[in-house]
Amino acid sequence: MASESKRATLWVRLAGILAGLGLAFLCGAAAAQDAPASAAETPKPAQPEKAAGDKTALADTKTALPEPDRIPDQEEVIIIGGQPTPGRLVLPCTETEFRFKLKDTGDVLALRWADLPEDERKRVQKLYGMEVRDDKLVFGDKITGVKLLLKSGKAIKGLPVPERARPGKVVLRTAAAQAMEVAENEIESKENYEAYESEYFSATEVYQKRVLAKPPGDKDAPAHLEMAQWCAKIGLYSTALQHLAMAKTIDPQMGERNKDLEAQIQLEDAKQRVNSLYLRMVSAMNGQDYITAGYILDQLDRNFPNSEMKTRWEGLRPKIEAGMKTDLVRKVIMMSYTVASDLIQRRLGSKVRVDEKGNPVPTIPGKQVTTRHGLLFRGTLVSGEAGQDMVLMCGDKGEEKVTIAAKEVMEVQDIDLAKSFGQVNQTWDELKEYVADANRPDGLKMQMVAKISGYLKEAEAKVKEIFDTRLAREAKVDDQGLYTRTSTYVTLHDAYYGLGSWLREGSRPAPLTEAEQANLQNNQRGQRNRGGVGQNQWRRGLGANDLQRRQRQNDPQEDPNLTDDPAVWWSAQTYQVQYNTLMAIAAEKVFAAKQVIEMQCSNCRGTGFIEVLGAGGNLEPHRCPQCRGMGKWFRIQYR
């Protein structure tokens, strides 16, 4: 092994001498000749023999990637500034840059591909297993596409989609559109050509195909690591972090060995999210939607205080803030409809944390801070904010005080530090009170006011005043007889109680019919008659769940179709039914109902009853399960 190391060193020195004489191209040969010596220490994962059922085997050899997904771990020599430089390649790389860890100092350099000579650039990209065409990264398997030459002289490249083609038409999936239709009589000629999947499919689509074809096993940490490296290479950084987390869960030691990789992917993930938010903010500004632009600006300030792009969004801040301050009344009123709907959806989707006794666990607000070197801290904020040193109390009992320098803070997130035994869904009573109580500090209306206040950077009292007086108008007739009136920005919206109409305040469902009550009594009587040995045999013939289900069916208060208990009915409804009901309550309690419209129940045609075939073969009247015998649903027009 020592002789091999000396030999590798001699080759590196020889490469430096040759480069000084202007023969830098020979360095590639020297590095290649050095490879066998280090291959004995760290074998390349490009040519493992795949055994049947081997979950750690690499991707199918049919893939068109230039090299395997995992980059070589041995030392490489690349030309930097005309000089051969030994070191190791670092993942992830991007279309524009890569990282290289120097052998002598251990420093990690961020280098642009454009800084390398063309031949050297292609060689290093091949080591990464990547290929760049026309300054764009290509990846995935090679697929056969078609190039159409039209009579107009225009050429179109695409992937045929015959299942979507109409007679006399050709449908192609192109880089710009999922479906482009071309008339066959406009085509002069066709020819096939090979292209990578990334030319026609998004990175997420290529990933989904790959993970479906060869999913990493639940106990295969190396497979998840390889998938993480590949995802990072194609720009799916969030997905890469998920696979890294899975690999660490399976093999904790793998997390320590790949902490540098994780830190780099976290940095790239943060850059990607910042860039996405910035583009959305600029798009909102171009559309004169300064409310959305201001909301995104606030996200950038809070979560990415030390981003390299901060100077770019700071330059747009004056224009955004000026746009947000104009026409404040219109913005508050227009935002109220969207924010209220969003809050209801969030509340419906949230869970209640409970302890071992089922009691709700109070929320403990905290912060999660990610540093530029990949460290993660969770705790209670003592002091500091975006752009300042942050002090957190960390640990299970908040016993460790951690100070993080402002320049080291990369991302800040709001989290809940409370620990719980489990989570349960929100109950009907909790949700109804949240929506209907307009004076509740943490209710829908006050949360809506607080949200809008934060977006528009206005006092909550001012926002509440604007919302409460949104229907008020002032009119004036001057001495010339000219009548003028102030504008109002309210718009008319609809909310449907639908199946939840029987829960509207003042509504009363009809009682169960005599036939329904008789059927229930017969069922209960039949169950009581199964006594003695017969009952025991009947119970043994049923599983515990089946027995409980039959008992519930005989109790009208446990059957969602028969019960008059809102809590039982609510727990059996779909998300959409629950949302419609809560939104209709908000229309009457938070907003102003202009009109309540009664709609005929389509199930019973307004009669409140439906006919069901009874045990004796006769039709029996039953209460309509959709309108609860009321024969009507409610629609609310609100402003």
MARTORBA-591204 format. One record per residue (C-alpha): residue number from 1; chain; x, y, z. Coordinates in steps of 0.25 Angstrom, whole numbers, plus 5000, padded with zeros to 4 digits. Layout:
! MARTORBA-591204
(NUM, A, (X, Y, Z))
...
! end
This chain:
! MARTORBA-591204
(1, A, (5000, 5000, 5000))
(2, A, (5012, 5010, 5003))
(3, A, (5018, 5007, 4990))
(4, A, (5005, 5010, 4983))
(5, A, (5004, 5023, 4990))
(6, A, (5018, 5027, 4986))
(7, A, (5015, 5024, 4972))
(8, A, (5002, 5032, 4972))
(9, A, (5010, 5044, 4978))
(10, A, (5021, 5043, 4967))
(11, A, (5010, 5043, 4956))
(12, A, (5004, 5056, 4962))
(13, A, (5018, 5062, 4962))
(14, A, (5021, 5058, 4948))
(15, A, (5007, 5064, 4944))
(16, A, (5011, 5077, 4950))
(17, A, (5024, 5077, 4942))
(18, A, (5017, 5074, 4929))
(19, A, (5007, 5085, 4931))
(20, A, (5018, 5095, 4933))
(21, A, (5023, 5091, 4920))
(22, A, (5010, 5094, 4913))
(23, A, (5006, 5079, 4912))
(24, A, (4994, 5080, 4922))
(25, A, (4986, 5070, 4913))
(26, A, (4996, 5059, 4918))
(27, A, (4991, 5061, 4932))
(28, A, (4978, 5054, 4929))
(29, A, (4986, 5042, 4925))
(30, A, (4994, 5042, 4937))
(31, A, (4982, 5043, 4946))
(32, A, (4976, 5031, 4938))
(33, A, (4988, 5023, 4940))
(34, A, (4988, 5026, 4955))
(35, A, (4973, 5021, 4956))
(36, A, (4977, 5006, 4957))
(37, A, (4986, 5008, 4969))
(38, A, (4974, 5015, 4977))
(39, A, (4964, 5005, 4972))
(40, A, (4969, 4995, 4981))
(41, A, (4966, 5004, 4993))
(42, A, (4952, 5009, 4988))
(43, A, (4946, 5001, 4977))
(44, A, (4937, 5008, 4967))
(45, A, (4923, 5005, 4968))
(46, A, (4921, 5005, 4953))
(47, A, (4923, 4991, 4951))
(48, A, (4917, 4983, 4962))
(49, A, (4911, 4969, 4958))
(50, A, (4897, 4970, 4962))
(51, A, (4892, 4957, 4969))
(52, A, (4877, 4953, 4968))
(53, A, (4870, 4960, 4979))
(54, A, (4882, 4969, 4983))
(55, A, (4875, 4982, 4987))
(56, A, (4888, 4990, 4988))
(57, A, (4891, 4988, 4973))
(58, A, (4892, 5000, 4965))
(59, A, (4882, 5005, 4954))
(60, A, (4880, 4997, 4942))
(61, A, (4891, 4997, 4932))
(62, A, (4881, 5002, 4921))
(63, A, (4882, 5016, 4927))
(64, A, (4888, 5026, 4917))
(65, A, (4896, 5034, 4928))
(66, A, (4910, 5035, 4924))
(67, A, (4915, 5030, 4937))
(68, A, (4909, 5023, 4950))
(69, A, (4901, 5032, 4960))
(70, A, (4912, 5031, 4971))
(71, A, (4924, 5039, 4968))
(72, A, (4938, 5033, 4969))
(73, A, (4943, 5034, 4984))
(74, A, (4958, 5034, 4980))
(75, A, (4967, 5046, 4978))
(76, A, (4966, 5053, 4965))
(77, A, (4975, 5063, 4958))
(78, A, (4968, 5075, 4951))
(79, A, (4974, 5087, 4944))
(80, A, (4971, 5100, 4952))
(81, A, (4977, 5113, 4947))
(82, A, (4986, 5105, 4937))
(83, A, (4992, 5097, 4949))
(84, A, (4989, 5082, 4952))
(85, A, (4982, 5081, 4966))
(86, A, (4980, 5069, 4974))
(87, A, (4967, 5067, 4982))
(88, A, (4953, 5061, 4983))
(89, A, (4940, 5064, 4976))
(90, A, (4929, 5069, 4985))
(91, A, (4914, 5066, 4982))
(92, A, (4905, 5073, 4979))
(93, A, (4909, 5080, 4966))
(94, A, (4900, 5089, 4957))
(95, A, (4899, 5093, 4943))
(96, A, (4908, 5105, 4946))
(97, A, (4917, 5101, 4957))
(98, A, (4924, 5090, 4965))
(99, A, (4932, 5088, 4978))
(100, A, (4946, 5082, 4979))
(101, A, (4952, 5079, 4993))
(102, A, (4967, 5082, 4992))
(103, A, (4977, 5071, 4996))
(104, A, (4987, 5079, 5003))
(105, A, (4978, 5089, 5011))
(106, A, (4965, 5082, 5012))
(107, A, (4958, 5095, 5007))
(108, A, (4946, 5093, 4998))
(109, A, (4946, 5102, 4986))
(110, A, (4934, 5106, 4978))
(111, A, (4938, 5107, 4963))
(112, A, (4930, 5110, 4951))
(113, A, (4930, 5101, 4939))
(114, A, (4933, 5113, 4930))
(115, A, (4946, 5114, 4937))
(116, A, (4951, 5100, 4932))
(117, A, (4956, 5098, 4918))
(118, A, (4946, 5091, 4910))
(119, A, (4953, 5077, 4909))
(120, A, (4955, 5078, 4924))
(121, A, (4941, 5082, 4927))
(122, A, (4935, 5070, 4919))
(123, A, (4945, 5061, 4926))
(124, A, (4941, 5066, 4940))
(125, A, (4926, 5066, 4937))
(126, A, (4928, 5051, 4932))
(127, A, (4934, 5048, 4946))
(128, A, (4921, 5054, 4952))
(129, A, (4913, 5046, 4943))
(130, A, (4906, 5058, 4937))
(131, A, (4905, 5064, 4923))
(132, A, (4902, 5078, 4919))
(133, A, (4897, 5082, 4906))
(134, A, (4895, 5096, 4901))
(135, A, (4898, 5100, 4916))
(136, A, (4886, 5091, 4921))
(137, A, (4888, 5079, 4929))
(138, A, (4882, 5066, 4923))
(139, A, (4879, 5053, 4930))
(140, A, (4871, 5041, 4930))
(141, A, (4870, 5029, 4920))
(142, A, (4871, 5032, 4905))
(143, A, (4858, 5031, 4898))
(144, A, (4854, 5032, 4883))
(145, A, (4848, 5045, 4878))
(146, A, (4844, 5050, 4865))
(147, A, (4849, 5062, 4857))
(148, A, (4838, 5068, 4848))
(149, A, (4842, 5077, 4836))
(150, A, (4830, 5085, 4832))
(151, A, (4827, 5091, 4819))
(152, A, (4828, 5104, 4824))
(153, A, (4843, 5101, 4827))
(154, A, (4841, 5100, 4842))
(155, A, (4847, 5088, 4850))
(156, A, (4840, 5083, 4862))
(157, A, (4846, 5072, 4872))
(158, A, (4838, 5065, 4881))
(159, A, (4833, 5052, 4887))
(160, A, (4821, 5045, 4880))
(161, A, (4808, 5044, 4888))
(162, A, (4800, 5035, 4879))
(163, A, (4789, 5032, 4889))
(164, A, (4785, 5047, 4889))
(165, A, (4785, 5049, 4874))
(166, A, (4773, 5051, 4866))
(167, A, (4771, 5047, 4852))
(168, A, (4780, 5054, 4842))
(169, A, (4788, 5060, 4854))
(170, A, (4801, 5057, 4861))
(171, A, (4803, 5061, 4875))
(172, A, (4817, 5063, 4881))
(173, A, (4822, 5066, 4895))
(174, A, (4832, 5077, 4893))
(175, A, (4842, 5084, 4903))
(176, A, (4832, 5096, 4903))
(177, A, (4819, 5089, 4903))
(178, A, (4813, 5075, 4908))
(179, A, (4804, 5074, 4896))
(180, A, (4807, 5081, 4882))
(181, A, (4797, 5077, 4871))
(182, A, (4803, 5077, 4856))
(183, A, (4794, 5074, 4844))
(184, A, (4800, 5063, 4836))
(185, A, (4798, 5070, 4823))
(186, A, (4808, 5081, 4828))
(187, A, (4819, 5071, 4830))
(188, A, (4830, 5070, 4819))
(189, A, (4838, 5059, 4826))
(190, A, (4841, 5051, 4838))
(191, A, (4853, 5046, 4845))
(192, A, (4856, 5039, 4858))
(193, A, (4867, 5043, 4868))
(194, A, (4871, 5040, 4882))
(195, A, (4869, 5049, 4893))
(196, A, (4870, 5049, 4909))
(197, A, (4857, 5048, 4917))
(198, A, (4860, 5062, 4923))
(199, A, (4858, 5069, 4910))
(200, A, (4843, 5065, 4910))
(201, A, (4840, 5062, 4925))
(202, A, (4842, 5070, 4938))
(203, A, (4853, 5065, 4948))
(204, A, (4841, 5061, 4957))
(205, A, (4835, 5052, 4946))
(206, A, (4848, 5046, 4943))
(207, A, (4850, 5043, 4958))
(208, A, (4837, 5037, 4960))
(209, A, (4839, 5028, 4948))
(210, A, (4853, 5024, 4954))
(211, A, (4848, 5021, 4968))
(212, A, (4836, 5013, 4963))
(213, A, (4845, 5005, 4954))
(214, A, (4855, 5002, 4965))
(215, A, (4850, 5007, 4979))
(216, A, (4861, 5007, 4990))
(217, A, (4858, 4997, 5001))
(218, A, (4853, 5001, 5015))
(219, A, (4866, 4995, 5020))
(220, A, (4876, 4999, 5009))
(221, A, (4883, 5011, 5014))
(222, A, (4893, 5011, 5002))
(223, A, (4882, 5011, 4992))
(224, A, (4876, 5023, 4999))
(225, A, (4889, 5030, 4999))
(226, A, (4891, 5027, 4984))
(227, A, (4877, 5032, 4981))
(228, A, (4880, 5045, 4990))
(229, A, (4893, 5047, 4981))
(230, A, (4885, 5046, 4968))
(231, A, (4874, 5055, 4973))
(232, A, (4884, 5065, 4977))
(233, A, (4891, 5064, 4963))
(234, A, (4878, 5067, 4956))
(235, A, (4874, 5079, 4965))
(236, A, (4863, 5072, 4974))
(237, A, (4870, 5076, 4987))
(238, A, (4858, 5075, 4996))
(239, A, (4856, 5060, 4991))
(240, A, (4871, 5058, 4993))
(241, A, (4870, 5062, 5007))
(242, A, (4858, 5053, 5010))
(243, A, (4866, 5041, 5004))
(244, A, (4878, 5045, 5013))
(245, A, (4869, 5045, 5025))
(246, A, (4864, 5031, 5022))
(247, A, (4878, 5026, 5020))
(248, A, (4882, 5032, 5034))
(249, A, (4870, 5026, 5040))
(250, A, (4874, 5012, 5035))
(251, A, (4889, 5014, 5038))
(252, A, (4892, 5025, 5048))
(253, A, (4907, 5024, 5044))
(254, A, (4904, 5028, 5030))
(255, A, (4899, 5042, 5035))
(256, A, (4912, 5045, 5041))
(257, A, (4920, 5040, 5029))
(258, A, (4912, 5049, 5019))
(259, A, (4910, 5061, 5028))
(260, A, (4918, 5070, 5018))
(261, A, (4909, 5065, 5007))
(262, A, (4896, 5068, 5015))
(263, A, (4902, 5082, 5018))
(264, A, (4904, 5085, 5003))
(265, A, (4891, 5080, 4999))
(266, A, (4884, 5088, 5010))
(267, A, (4891, 5101, 5004))
(268, A, (4887, 5097, 4990))
(269, A, (4873, 5095, 4995))
(270, A, (4872, 5108, 5002))
(271, A, (4878, 5115, 4989))
(272, A, (4867, 5108, 4981))
(273, A, (4856, 5112, 4990))
(274, A, (4861, 5127, 4990))
(275, A, (4862, 5127, 4975))
(276, A, (4848, 5121, 4974))
(277, A, (4842, 5131, 4984))
(278, A, (4849, 5143, 4977))
(279, A, (4844, 5139, 4963))
(280, A, (4829, 5138, 4969))
(281, A, (4831, 5152, 4976))
(282, A, (4836, 5159, 4963))
(283, A, (4824, 5152, 4955))
(284, A, (4814, 5157, 4966))
(285, A, (4820, 5171, 4964))
(286, A, (4819, 5171, 4949))
(287, A, (4804, 5167, 4951))
(288, A, (4802, 5179, 4961))
(289, A, (4799, 5169, 4972))
(290, A, (4807, 5176, 4983))
(291, A, (4800, 5168, 4994))
(292, A, (4806, 5155, 4989))
(293, A, (4819, 5162, 4986))
(294, A, (4819, 5167, 5001))
(295, A, (4816, 5154, 5006))
(296, A, (4827, 5147, 4999))
(297, A, (4837, 5158, 5003))
(298, A, (4833, 5155, 5018))
(299, A, (4836, 5141, 5016))
(300, A, (4850, 5144, 5010))
(301, A, (4853, 5153, 5021))
(302, A, (4849, 5143, 5032))
(303, A, (4854, 5130, 5026))
(304, A, (4867, 5135, 5018))
(305, A, (4873, 5147, 5026))
(306, A, (4887, 5144, 5020))
(307, A, (4884, 5140, 5006))
(308, A, (4894, 5144, 4995))
(309, A, (4881, 5149, 4988))
(310, A, (4877, 5159, 4999))
(311, A, (4882, 5171, 4992))
(312, A, (4874, 5168, 4980))
(313, A, (4861, 5167, 4988))
(314, A, (4865, 5179, 4996))
(315, A, (4865, 5187, 4984))
(316, A, (4851, 5184, 4981))
(317, A, (4846, 5187, 4995))
(318, A, (4843, 5202, 4993))
(319, A, (4834, 5199, 4981))
(320, A, (4827, 5188, 4988))
(321, A, (4824, 5195, 5001))
(322, A, (4819, 5207, 4993))
(323, A, (4810, 5199, 4985))
(324, A, (4804, 5192, 4998))
(325, A, (4801, 5205, 5004))
(326, A, (4792, 5210, 4993))
(327, A, (4778, 5207, 4993))
(328, A, (4778, 5200, 5007))
(329, A, (4763, 5199, 5008))
(330, A, (4762, 5191, 4995))
(331, A, (4773, 5182, 4999))
(332, A, (4768, 5178, 5013))
(333, A, (4754, 5175, 5007))
(334, A, (4759, 5167, 4995))
(335, A, (4769, 5159, 5004))
(336, A, (4758, 5156, 5015))
(337, A, (4751, 5146, 5006))
(338, A, (4764, 5138, 5002))
(339, A, (4770, 5138, 5016))
(340, A, (4757, 5134, 5023))
(341, A, (4756, 5122, 5013))
(342, A, (4771, 5118, 5015))
(343, A, (4770, 5119, 5030))
(344, A, (4758, 5109, 5030))
(345, A, (4765, 5099, 5022))
(346, A, (4777, 5100, 5030))
(347, A, (4769, 5098, 5043))
(348, A, (4762, 5086, 5037))
(349, A, (4775, 5080, 5033))
(350, A, (4782, 5082, 5046))
(351, A, (4782, 5072, 5058))
(352, A, (4781, 5074, 5073))
(353, A, (4793, 5069, 5081))
(354, A, (4789, 5061, 5093))
(355, A, (4795, 5055, 5105))
(356, A, (4794, 5041, 5110))
(357, A, (4780, 5044, 5116))
(358, A, (4775, 5051, 5103))
(359, A, (4776, 5065, 5109))
(360, A, (4781, 5076, 5099))
(361, A, (4796, 5079, 5100))
(362, A, (4798, 5095, 5100))
(363, A, (4807, 5100, 5088))
(364, A, (4821, 5104, 5092))
(365, A, (4826, 5114, 5081))
(366, A, (4840, 5112, 5076))
(367, A, (4850, 5114, 5065))
(368, A, (4858, 5104, 5057))
(369, A, (4871, 5111, 5051))
(370, A, (4879, 5105, 5040))
(371, A, (4894, 5109, 5039))
(372, A, (4902, 5111, 5027))
(373, A, (4910, 5099, 5031))
(374, A, (4898, 5090, 5032))
(375, A, (4896, 5090, 5047))
(376, A, (4882, 5090, 5052))
(377, A, (4877, 5097, 5065))
(378, A, (4863, 5096, 5071))
(379, A, (4859, 5104, 5084))
(380, A, (4852, 5116, 5090))
(381, A, (4857, 5129, 5084))
(382, A, (4863, 5138, 5095))
(383, A, (4867, 5150, 5086))
(384, A, (4871, 5153, 5072))
(385, A, (4864, 5154, 5059))
(386, A, (4867, 5153, 5044))
(387, A, (4881, 5160, 5041))
(388, A, (4885, 5159, 5056))
(389, A, (4892, 5149, 5065))
(390, A, (4881, 5139, 5070))
(391, A, (4881, 5133, 5084))
(392, A, (4873, 5120, 5087))
(393, A, (4871, 5112, 5099))
(394, A, (4872, 5098, 5094))
(395, A, (4872, 5084, 5100))
(396, A, (4860, 5075, 5106))
(397, A, (4858, 5085, 5117))
(398, A, (4864, 5097, 5111))
(399, A, (4877, 5096, 5119))
(400, A, (4887, 5100, 5108))
(401, A, (4888, 5114, 5103))
(402, A, (4893, 5115, 5089))
(403, A, (4898, 5128, 5082))
(404, A, (4898, 5127, 5066))
(405, A, (4905, 5138, 5059))
(406, A, (4897, 5146, 5049))
(407, A, (4906, 5143, 5037))
(408, A, (4904, 5128, 5040))
(409, A, (4889, 5128, 5040))
(410, A, (4884, 5122, 5027))
(411, A, (4869, 5119, 5030))
(412, A, (4859, 5122, 5041))
(413, A, (4846, 5114, 5043))
(414, A, (4835, 5115, 5053))
(415, A, (4832, 5102, 5060))
(416, A, (4825, 5096, 5072))
(417, A, (4834, 5090, 5083))
(418, A, (4822, 5084, 5091))
(419, A, (4823, 5068, 5092))
(420, A, (4811, 5060, 5092))
(421, A, (4806, 5046, 5093))
(422, A, (4798, 5046, 5080))
(423, A, (4789, 5054, 5071))
(424, A, (4774, 5055, 5068))
(425, A, (4765, 5062, 5059))
(426, A, (4758, 5075, 5062))
(427, A, (4744, 5072, 5068))
(428, A, (4731, 5079, 5062))
(429, A, (4729, 5087, 5075))
(430, A, (4743, 5093, 5074))
(431, A, (4742, 5096, 5059))
(432, A, (4729, 5102, 5061))
(433, A, (4733, 5111, 5072))
(434, A, (4746, 5115, 5065))
(435, A, (4738, 5120, 5052))
(436, A, (4725, 5125, 5059))
(437, A, (4731, 5133, 5071))
(438, A, (4735, 5147, 5065))
(439, A, (4741, 5152, 5078))
(440, A, (4749, 5140, 5081))
(441, A, (4764, 5145, 5081))
(442, A, (4769, 5132, 5074))
(443, A, (4756, 5131, 5066))
(444, A, (4755, 5132, 5051))
(445, A, (4751, 5147, 5050))
(446, A, (4762, 5151, 5059))
(447, A, (4773, 5142, 5052))
(448, A, (4768, 5147, 5039))
(449, A, (4770, 5162, 5044))
(450, A, (4784, 5158, 5049))
(451, A, (4788, 5151, 5036))
(452, A, (4784, 5163, 5028))
(453, A, (4791, 5173, 5038))
(454, A, (4804, 5165, 5036))
(455, A, (4803, 5165, 5021))
(456, A, (4800, 5180, 5019))
(457, A, (4809, 5184, 5031))
(458, A, (4797, 5192, 5037))
(459, A, (4792, 5192, 5051))
(460, A, (4781, 5181, 5054))
(461, A, (4772, 5192, 5060))
(462, A, (4772, 5199, 5046))
(463, A, (4770, 5186, 5038))
(464, A, (4758, 5182, 5047))
(465, A, (4752, 5196, 5046))
(466, A, (4753, 5195, 5031))
(467, A, (4747, 5181, 5031))
(468, A, (4735, 5185, 5040))
(469, A, (4732, 5197, 5032))
(470, A, (4734, 5191, 5018))
(471, A, (4719, 5192, 5015))
(472, A, (4718, 5207, 5019))
(473, A, (4717, 5218, 5009))
(474, A, (4716, 5233, 5009))
(475, A, (4708, 5241, 4998))
(476, A, (4708, 5256, 4996))
(477, A, (4700, 5265, 4987))
(478, A, (4707, 5278, 4984))
(479, A, (4701, 5292, 4982))
(480, A, (4701, 5289, 4967))
(481, A, (4692, 5277, 4969))
(482, A, (4703, 5267, 4966))
(483, A, (4702, 5254, 4974))
(484, A, (4714, 5246, 4978))
(485, A, (4716, 5234, 4986))
(486, A, (4728, 5227, 4992))
(487, A, (4732, 5213, 4986))
(488, A, (4731, 5200, 4993))
(489, A, (4740, 5188, 4989))
(490, A, (4732, 5177, 4994))
(491, A, (4728, 5166, 4985))
(492, A, (4717, 5156, 4985))
(493, A, (4721, 5142, 4989))
(494, A, (4713, 5128, 4990))
(495, A, (4715, 5118, 5002))
(496, A, (4707, 5105, 5002))
(497, A, (4703, 5098, 5014))
(498, A, (4700, 5085, 5006))
(499, A, (4699, 5073, 5014))
(500, A, (4702, 5081, 5026))
(501, A, (4689, 5089, 5025))
(502, A, (4683, 5083, 5037))
(503, A, (4694, 5089, 5045))
(504, A, (4690, 5103, 5042))
(505, A, (4686, 5111, 5054))
(506, A, (4671, 5110, 5055))
(507, A, (4669, 5097, 5046))
(508, A, (4662, 5085, 5052))
(509, A, (4663, 5071, 5046))
(510, A, (4651, 5063, 5045))
(511, A, (4649, 5051, 5055))
(512, A, (4651, 5037, 5050))
(513, A, (4639, 5031, 5043))
(514, A, (4631, 5020, 5050))
(515, A, (4636, 5010, 5040))
(516, A, (4651, 5013, 5043))
(517, A, (4648, 5012, 5058))
(518, A, (4641, 4999, 5057))
(519, A, (4653, 4993, 5049))
(520, A, (4662, 4997, 5060))
(521, A, (4654, 4991, 5070))
(522, A, (4653, 4978, 5063))
(523, A, (4668, 4978, 5061))
(524, A, (4670, 4980, 5076))
(525, A, (4660, 4970, 5079))
(526, A, (4666, 4960, 5070))
(527, A, (4679, 4962, 5077))
(528, A, (4674, 4960, 5091))
(529, A, (4667, 4947, 5086))
(530, A, (4681, 4941, 5083))
(531, A, (4683, 4936, 5098))
(532, A, (4690, 4925, 5104))
(533, A, (4699, 4916, 5096))
(534, A, (4693, 4921, 5083))
(535, A, (4697, 4935, 5086))
(536, A, (4711, 4931, 5090))
(537, A, (4713, 4923, 5077))
(538, A, (4708, 4935, 5069))
(539, A, (4718, 4944, 5076))
(540, A, (4729, 4934, 5073))
(541, A, (4725, 4934, 5059))
(542, A, (4727, 4949, 5058))
(543, A, (4740, 4957, 5060))
(544, A, (4741, 4968, 5071))
(545, A, (4740, 4979, 5060))
(546, A, (4728, 4973, 5053))
(547, A, (4721, 4971, 5066))
(548, A, (4723, 4985, 5070))
(549, A, (4719, 4990, 5056))
(550, A, (4706, 4982, 5057))
(551, A, (4703, 4988, 5071))
(552, A, (4705, 5002, 5066))
(553, A, (4696, 5000, 5054))
(554, A, (4685, 4997, 5064))
(555, A, (4687, 5010, 5071))
(556, A, (4682, 5021, 5063))
(557, A, (4691, 5031, 5071))
(558, A, (4703, 5023, 5066))
(559, A, (4699, 5023, 5051))
(560, A, (4703, 5035, 5043))
(561, A, (4691, 5034, 5034))
(562, A, (4681, 5033, 5046))
(563, A, (4688, 5041, 5057))
(564, A, (4684, 5055, 5062))
(565, A, (4697, 5056, 5069))
(566, A, (4706, 5066, 5061))
(567, A, (4719, 5061, 5066))
(568, A, (4716, 5046, 5061))
(569, A, (4711, 5051, 5048))
(570, A, (4723, 5061, 5046))
(571, A, (4733, 5050, 5048))
(572, A, (4728, 5042, 5037))
(573, A, (4728, 5053, 5026))
(574, A, (4738, 5057, 5015))
(575, A, (4747, 5068, 5016))
(576, A, (4739, 5076, 5005))
(577, A, (4726, 5074, 5013))
(578, A, (4733, 5079, 5026))
(579, A, (4739, 5091, 5018))
(580, A, (4726, 5095, 5012))
(581, A, (4719, 5095, 5025))
(582, A, (4729, 5103, 5032))
(583, A, (4730, 5113, 5021))
(584, A, (4715, 5115, 5021))
(585, A, (4715, 5118, 5036))
(586, A, (4726, 5128, 5034))
(587, A, (4718, 5135, 5023))
(588, A, (4707, 5138, 5033))
(589, A, (4716, 5140, 5046))
(590, A, (4728, 5147, 5041))
(591, A, (4724, 5153, 5028))
(592, A, (4710, 5159, 5025))
(593, A, (4699, 5150, 5019))
(594, A, (4692, 5158, 5008))
(595, A, (4682, 5147, 5005))
(596, A, (4679, 5133, 5010))
(597, A, (4674, 5124, 4998))
(598, A, (4666, 5111, 5001))
(599, A, (4669, 5100, 4991))
(600, A, (4661, 5088, 4989))
(601, A, (4668, 5075, 4993))
(602, A, (4671, 5067, 4980))
(603, A, (4671, 5054, 4988))
(604, A, (4656, 5054, 4993))
(605, A, (4651, 5065, 4983))
(606, A, (4648, 5074, 4995))
(607, A, (4638, 5064, 5002))
(608, A, (4648, 5061, 5013))
(609, A, (4646, 5046, 5011))
(610, A, (4650, 5034, 5002))
(611, A, (4644, 5021, 5000))
(612, A, (4652, 5008, 5004))
(613, A, (4648, 4994, 5002))
(614, A, (4645, 4988, 5015))
(615, A, (4646, 4974, 5021))
(616, A, (4632, 4970, 5016))
(617, A, (4635, 4974, 5002))
(618, A, (4627, 4987, 5004))
(619, A, (4632, 5001, 5002))
(620, A, (4634, 5009, 5015))
(621, A, (4636, 5024, 5017))
(622, A, (4650, 5027, 5023))
(623, A, (4655, 5041, 5026))
(624, A, (4664, 5046, 5015))
(625, A, (4678, 5044, 5020))
(626, A, (4683, 5056, 5012))
(627, A, (4674, 5067, 5017))
(628, A, (4670, 5060, 5030))
(629, A, (4655, 5061, 5027))
(630, A, (4656, 5077, 5024))
(631, A, (4654, 5075, 5009))
(632, A, (4663, 5087, 5007))
(633, A, (4678, 5092, 5007))
(634, A, (4683, 5106, 5009))
(635, A, (4692, 5115, 5000))
(636, A, (4697, 5128, 5006))
(637, A, (4701, 5140, 4998))
(638, A, (4710, 5148, 5006))
(639, A, (4719, 5161, 5005))
! end
